[in-house]
Amino acid sequence: MKIIVFCIALIFIVSACGPSKQNETVWELQPFIKIDSVNPVLEPLAPTRFYCPVRRDSVQWEEKDVFNPSAVVRNGKVYLLYRAEDIVGKHAGTSRLGLAISDDGLHFTRMPKPVFYPDNDSMKVYEWEGGVEDPRIVEDELGNYVLTYTAYDGKTARLCVATSSDLMTWKKHGLAFKDEPYLNLWSKSGAIVTQQVGEQFIARKINGKYTMYWGDTHIFMATSDDLIHWNPLTDERGELVTVFEPREGMFDSDLVEPGPQAMIQNDGILLIYNSRNNLTKGDSKLPDGNYAAGQVLLDFQNPSQVIKRSSAHFLTPDKPYEITGQVNNVCFAEGLVYYKNRWLLYYGTADSKIAVATRE
């Protein structure tokens, strides 16, 4: 009789502990497996040249590094919009955005010239000569593409917005935060909240407003009526509201930064985010400055409220091309698609190449 009672108690304990532990991560989109057979999917390429209208000269626009891509599915193909840096004499590292297209999400054909770049236009004052960086793309309800990107003048990074109907020709709409006191605010990495519709991710309003997460130290929030003009979320003192921040003793101890588009799920808003480790106050098992990716779940009714946050990273450098490069020890997730019944996550490696991981 005692044996029977013990077994029943043991079964109860196991059944009670098992689902509880599982539910801790059931909201996360993982595991992602790196596709070693094709990685890196894009590397720097010296032969491609482009006539830069600002330099008034031909440059090898993707010779130095390619990294930090965004991705969308269009007409049954994956389109990868990626950051590329040139090398021009003593001037190294002006960024432009290239476009690559794939029938399987793994093997890409590049367009020979960048599709988005600094020009002699009204944005030159913000974009030259650092360039245009780190794209993130979503669609609006009409099927147009909305691009958030970073303009860098060599001193200040500013979050900007552009739109396109075909991913090839773009209209620049200027700074996301146009008004004082945010005009010269260091701002970047805008991940707009979307709703998945098949293979598309459509920007969706919450409480009558579009929502965007942004920032590269802490994660902040902004809202918009039109996806073009954005207002940072502030408190009663006019200070930026921090949605979440680095955590001591963990992989994300030094900074946190949005990854791909945020996605509305059954349990809330899912955001994949990038982070950096500080060895003195973070994870002692990771290198100092290590970039890894985590996930956070936010409240749909109150998007500035965190519901759950991953206790461990799901993507971190462990391949030679992720460990050594322009910036060592970097996996920086920025492009996510649902394509042919599986998830594909595109990420920059050591700020030098581009790789892909999958979740079936």
N, C-alpha and C positions, 0 to 999 in steps of 0.2 A: 504493500500500500504506500509506504514511504517513497519507494522508487517511482511509482506512478505520479504521486504528487510532485516530486522533484522534476520529473520530465515535463509535466504540464507547466510548472513554473518556469522552467528553462525555455520552453517554446514561447511562453508569453513574453519573456524578457527579450528573446531574439526577435520576435515579430514586432515588439514595441520599438526596439532600437534600430532595426533594419530600415523600415520606411522613413523614420525620422532623419536618419543620416542621409538617405537618398534624396529626401525632399530639400536638403540644404542646397543642392546643386541642380535640381530638376528644371529650374527656370533658366539655367545657363545654356547657351548655344555652344555645345562642345560634346565630344573631343574633336579637335581639328588635327589632321595628320598631314605633315609636310610631304609633298610629292617629290621625293628625291630623284625620281627618274627623269624629271624635266627641269628641276631647279638648278640654277636661277632661270626663270623664264625670259628675263630681259637683262642684258648687260650693256655697258657702255659701247658705243660704236663710233669709230673714228671717221670712216669715209663719208658719212652723210653731212652735207653742207647746206647752209641757209644764209641768204643775204639779210643781214641784220639792218633794219632801217635806221636804227639809232647809231650804230657804229659806222654805218655806210660801208660795210665790208662783208665779205663772205666768212662765216665762222663754222667750225665743226661743233655744232650745237649740242650734241650728246656724247662728246668724246670723253669727258671727265667722269661723270657718274649719272646713273639713272636710278630713281628710287621714289618712294612714297606715292603710289598710284591710287586713283579712284577707278571704279568700274561700274558699268551698267550693261544690261542686255538690251539690244536693239536689233530688230529684224532677224531674230534667231541667232545672233552672234554676240560675243562678249567684246565690248569696247573698253579698252584700258587707256585712261588719260593719265600720263605719268610725268613726273618732274625730271628734267634733264639739265645738266650743267655743262658749260663749255670751258675751254681753256684758250685764252687769247693773250699771249705775251705775259706781261706781269699781272694782267687782269684775269683772274681765274674764278669761275663759279657763277656766272650769270645764269639764272634759271629760266627755262621756257618749258612749255607743256607739249609733249608729243602724244601721238595717238597710235595705238596698235590694235589690231582686230583679229579675232580668233573664232574658228568654227567649233572648237572643242573646249575652249577655256584654258588650254594648256600650251598651245603652240601659236605664236602671234606673228602677224605680218605688220611691219611698221609703216606708217606714212613717212615719206622722205623728208618732210619739213614739219616744223612745229605748227600746231594749230592755234596756239595761244602764246603771246609773247609781248614784251615791252615794245612800244611803238612811239612814234612822235605824235602822241595824242594827249588828252587831258590827264591821263593817268601816269604819264612819264615821270612826273615829279615824285610819285610814290613808288614806282616800279624800277627805276633805274638807279644804280646798275645791278643791284642785287637780283632783281628779276621777279618772276611770278612763281609761287611755290605751292606745294601741298594741296592739290585739288580735292574737292569732295563734290559729288554730283547727285542730285535727286531730280525727279520729274514733277511738274505741276499737273493739275487736273486736266489740262489741255494737251499734255504730251510734250511740252517744251522742257528743256533741260535748264536747271538752275545750278550754277557753279559757285561755290564759295572757295576762295583762294587767298593766299597771303601775298601782298605786295611788300617788297622789301627794298628800301632806298639805300641800304647800307648802314642805317642807324636805327630805324624803327620799323617793326613789322606791323602791318595794318590789314585787318580782315576786309575783303572786298567781295563783290558780287558781279557775276556776268550771266548771260542767258544765251541759249542757242536752240534752234529747231532740229539741227542735224549733227551736232558735235564737231562740226568742221568750221563753221563761221560763227563767231561770237560777238555779242554786244556787251561792252563793259558798262556797268551801271555805277561804278565808283565805290566809295567806301561803304561798308555795311553800317557803320556808325558815323553818320555825317555831321552830327551836332556836337557842340561843346557841352561838357568838358571831355568828350570822347574822341574828338577829331584826331588827336595825336596820341591816343591811348595805344600802348603795345597790345595788339590783339591778333589772334590767329585761330585756325583749326575749328571751323564752324560745321557742326554735324546737325543737320536739320531732321526733325522728327517726321517719320514716314509711316505709311500703311502699305504692307506688301499686298500686291494684287497680281497673282501669278508670278511672273518673273520680273515685274516692275515694282519700284518703290516710289510711291506717290506721296508728296508732301501733304500732310493732313492737319487741319486746324484743331486745336484743343481749347475749349472755352472761348471760341471765336477768334483765336489767334494762332498763327504758325509759331512753332517753338524751335529754338536752336540752342545746342550746347556748344560752348567755345572756351578757349583759354589754354595756356600751356604751362601753368604752374598749379593753379587750382582750376576746377571746372565751374564756369559761370553759365548764365542763361540769358537769352534774349527772346523777344517776341516781335512779330511783324504782321501787318495786314496784307502784304503783297509779295512777300519773299525777297523784296529788294531793299526796303528801308527797315532797319532793325533798331530796337530799343533795348539796351541792357536792363536786366532786372536789378533794381536797387531797393534798398531798405528806406526807412523813414528819414534817415540821415543823408540819403543820396549816395550811399556807398554800395559797391557791387555786392550782390548776394552770392556767397559761395555755396554751390550745390553739393560738392564734396571735394576733399582735399587729400594730400598725401597722408600716409599712416606710418607712424614709427614702428620699427621692428619688422616691417613687411617689404615685399618686393616693390611696392609703390611708395617708398618712403621719401623720395626727393621731389617728384612732380607727377602730375596727372594731366592727360591731354586727350581730347576726343579722338576716336578712330573713325570708322565709316559712319554712314547715316544711322541715326537712332531709329528703332523699329517698335511700333506698337504691337504688343503681344497680349495674350489672354490675361496675364498677371500684372501687366504694367508696360512701361517703356524700357526696352532693352538697349543699352549702350555699351559697345565694346570700346575700351579706352586703353591708351598707351601710358606707360609709366617709366620712371627712372629710379634706380636704386642708389641710395647713399649708404656706403659701407659702414660709416660710423654710427648711423642711427637706423639702418634698415636691415635687410636680409643678409646675414653674414655668409650665406652659402652662394650668393651671387656676386659677381664682380662689381666694383665701384663704377657707377655710371651705366650699369646694365639696363637696357630698355626691354621691357616685357609687357605683355597685354593681359588685361583683366576685363571683368564685366560687372555691370551694375544695373540694377532694376529700379526704376523710378515710378512714382505714382502717376497714373494717367490723369486723375482729376487735379492733382497738384504736382506738376512736373519738376518742381524744385525739391521735392521730398524724396529721399532715398528710402527704398523698401528693403533691398538686400544688396549685398556687395560680395564679390568672390573673395574667398579667403586665400586663394593661391592663383598664380598666373597660369594661363593655358597656352601661352606662346612665348618662348624665350630663346635666345641664341644658343645653338649647340652645333652648328655647321661652320666650316672654315670661312665661308663667304658671309656669314652672319657675325662672326667674331672679329674678323679683320677687314678694315676698309677705311673710308674717309673718317668715319666715327666708329670705333670698335664696339662690339657687343650690343648690336642693335637689331631687334625685330620690331618694326613699326607698322602696325596694321592700319590700312586706310581705305581699301577697296573690298566690298563684299557683294556678291551676287548669288542668287538662287537660279541655277542653270542646269537644265536637263536632269531635274530631280535630285540635285545635290548642291550643297553650299560650297562656294569657292571664295577663300579669303586671300587677298593679295596684300603683300607687305614689303616694305623696304628693308634691305639687309645691309647693315653697317653703312647706311647712307651711300651705297655704291651700286647695288643691284636690286632686282625685284624677284621675289619668290611667291609661291602659292601653296596653300594648305587646303585640305578638303574635309568636309563632314558629310557623310552619306545620309 
